[in-house]
Amino acid sequence: MKTSSTADFLRDFNNAFFSGNQQFIEQHVTDDVEWIMVGASQLKGKQALVDAAFGMQDYTQLDFEVEMVVAEGLSGAVKGVMTATGGNGRKRKYCYSDFYEMSGEGEAKIHKMTSFVVEIKKEP
């Protein structure tokens, strides 16, 4: 079965996000993008998103795996796991789910992201 182009795009977006490809992210979000991090904060605007996502993260200390992508039309969701290694060498593992809404004008760009992130304290 062939993956939809929206699903491929969301997979590419996650890869860019977690590998520190700021240029890709900037090119594929609207100027008024909204990023809601449930339970933490809400950001509005491309620069706010870029500052939060790329401000202090060391991408050499971050591993991730996209486990599932679901997409239809101009919306979709990505579920995955990421592991961050802190300066003290301690690894922290998180499950994440991101929900995306895209604009439909010209080349589709993300205009709203809603992120749920939960730290995994103990493996099942």
N, C-alpha and C positions, 0 to 999 in steps of 0.2 A: 504494500500500500504506500502511495506517495504522500509525503507530508505536505500540508498546505504551505503556501508562501508566507502566510502570517506566522505559522508555527516556526518555519525556518528563520524568519526575521527575529522572532522572540528568542530563539536559541542563540543567534548571532549577537543580539543585544546583551544577553546574559554573559556570553563569552567576553564581549568587550568590557562590560562592567567589571567583571571579576579579574580580568587581566590588565586593567588599568588603561584601556584604550579610550582616553578622554575625547579624542577627535571624533571617533565613531559615535559616542554618546551625544556629543554636541550636535552632530549632523542629523541625528535621528529623534530629537525631541523638539517640541514647539517652544517658542520663546516664553510662553506663559504656562509651561508644563507645571503640573501639580504633583507632588510626591507626598503621600500620606504614609507615615510609618506608624502603624497602629500601636497605641500605647506609648509612643515616644514623641513624635513631632509631625508637623505638617509644613512643607516647604512650597513656595510658589515662585516660579521663574527658572529659566535655564541656568543662570549664574548661581542661584541658591542650590540647585541640584548638583551642579559641578563642584561647588565649594564643599558641600557635605560629602559627596561620593569620593572625591579625589584629594581632599584637603590634607589628610595625614596618614592615609592608608599605605602600608608597605605591601605591595602586591606580590613580592617574592615570598612572603610569609603566609600566603592565602591559597588554599586548595578548595576546589568546588566540584560538584557533580550535579548536572541537571538530570533529574530523575523522570520528569514528565512535563510535556508541553501540550496544552489544550488550546485550540484556537478556532474561532469562527468569525468570518468577516473582519471587522476592525477591532476585535477584542480578543483577549486571550489570557492565559495564566501559565505560570512556570512554577514547578515545585522542585526543590533541590536541597542539597546539604553543602555547607561550607565549613571549613576548618581554618581557624586563624591561630597563628603562633605568636604569642606575645614576646616582648623583649626579654622576659625571664625564661623563655623556652617553653612555657606552659601552653599546651594546645587546648583550644576551646572549640567545641563543635556545635553548629546551629542547623536547625531545619528552617527553611524559608519557603514562603509562597508569595509570589508577586502577581498581581492582577493588573492588566494593562488595557487602556482605552486609547485608540488612535484617531487622529483626524482623518477625514476622507478627502481632503482637498489636495490634488496633485499627488506627490509621493507621500505615502502614509508616514506620519510621525507620531510618536507617543505624546499624548497631551495629559494623561493621568496615569499615575502608578500608585497602587496601594500595596504596601508590603507588610507581611506578618513574619516575624522572626522570633524563634523560641530556642533558647540554649538547651542542648541535650546534656543533662547532668549525669545520666546513667544510661548506658546501653541496655536495651531489652535483653 
